[in-house]
Every structure is written in structure tokens, then in C-alpha cells.
Amino acid sequence: MKKLLTLFTLIFIIHSLNAQSLRNTSQLFDEIHLGAAYSTGTGQGATVLFEANLPEEGIGLFTLGLHLNHRERTIAGGDESQTFFGGRISYSPYLDLVENLELYGGVSLGTGNHTIENSPNYTGPREAKDESGFDWSVFAGARYFFLNRFSVFTEVSNRTGYFSVGLRYQTK
């Protein structure tokens, strides 16, 4: 939990220092999206997203961004951690199902690291590992704008974060 709070505090400070310059740029750099990821049975962690809108099309909104996710969990006789960093593209169609509700989906592509550390007294067949390489994720989510620039979101994914719930701030 300390790592999660430290991460969000650091991002908030960086965003606060850069918020004024972001407001004065073009439409491409107008959003920052912060969230915490939690998944029962697969560990807990944090997801941090920085997203930028592409010019609006009549069919919906496309967003490009950066995605960082880290999860940790205790497993029998050791610890497991997974980290993902990469690019992300999402699409949100213009639907008027519920006022202030936005549905979206997309894909993340990047690099991942998977580590298993066995405790010294572990005697099972599992080997310790530290693997890195290409990783990907498909996700879908919903965000509800409760204030002009703030929304809550929930997102499901097949790999990075699995189930995320968080808060989103839009600079414009």
C-alpha cells in the first residue's frame, strides 16, 4: 500500500508542475488518467496511464497513451511480480446510453517483466525466474464523469491489471 501511495503522490506532483503547460498545448496533450488496479487471487498493484486525444472524428474518440502497470502477490513459498510498460490506443464510440457515461476499448503493446522469487525454505518443483519480453493486453472499460474534469473508471483486461478501478483527471 505504501508503494501505491508513493506512486500516486509522485505522479500528482509531476502533473501539478506540468498542468499549466499541458493546458496551453494542442488538443493532443489534454488528459492524464490515474488509477489503482486490484484483482482478487492475482495480486494487487497500480496502473498509471497518460492519454492524449487524437482529433475527433464523427464516429467517436481515439486516444493514444502510455501504460504502466505493476502487480505483486505472495504465492506458496515465494513472491511473484509482474510489470508492464507500453503504448496504448483506445476507442470510445459516441453513445448516449447514460448521461456522462463513456464506454471504451483498446489494446496495449509494450514490454513486460515477470519475476518469481522462491523463499529459502521452498522445496517444491517451481524454479525462480526473471523473464522480460514483448507483452500485450486487450482492455474494455467505462468511465463516469461526476464533475467537468473528473471521472471514475473501471476497466477489465486479459493481462495487465485484470480489473482496475480508479480516478481520472482531464486537464481541459
Phi, psi and omega in degrees: 000324178298320179297318180296313179296319178298317180299312181293324177296315179298315180294321179297318179296313179299316180296319180299321180291329184259354186301319182295317180291327178294323181296332185267002180268181180291180182298343185289338182237070185237006182223143167231137187233116181245142179202162176247135181254139176216138179217122179294129177087343179241013176099180177232159182187197182228144174238132177236131181232139168240121184236150178226133179286140168273161179307137185295140174250162180292343184265349182157189184244126175259141182228133172254149180195180174246143187229124175235127180224136175224130178231147176224149173205157175266130177242166181305115176078021179172197181227151178230140175221149177224135178231140178226136173221130180186186177270162185211141173229136179225160180228133177235109179288154177280100178237138178251055180285312178223134180301135178071011178254132180236125176260146181207165176204163180178196183221145174243137177231135181181212181240145181230159177225131180235122184234135171236124178244121178274143175289156184302331183265010179285130183238013182281183184279348184289135178264147174293148179211158175214095186244142176227155177167187179299140178217161182211165179203143172248136184222159174215147182199180177218144174228141181242121180276109179265344171224169183307316184250357184243141175216157170258149180222157170225142186217139174245147184215155177278346185219304189262104178096332180057297179222118183241143172226133183194191182241142181235138177239132179249126186285343178246000000 
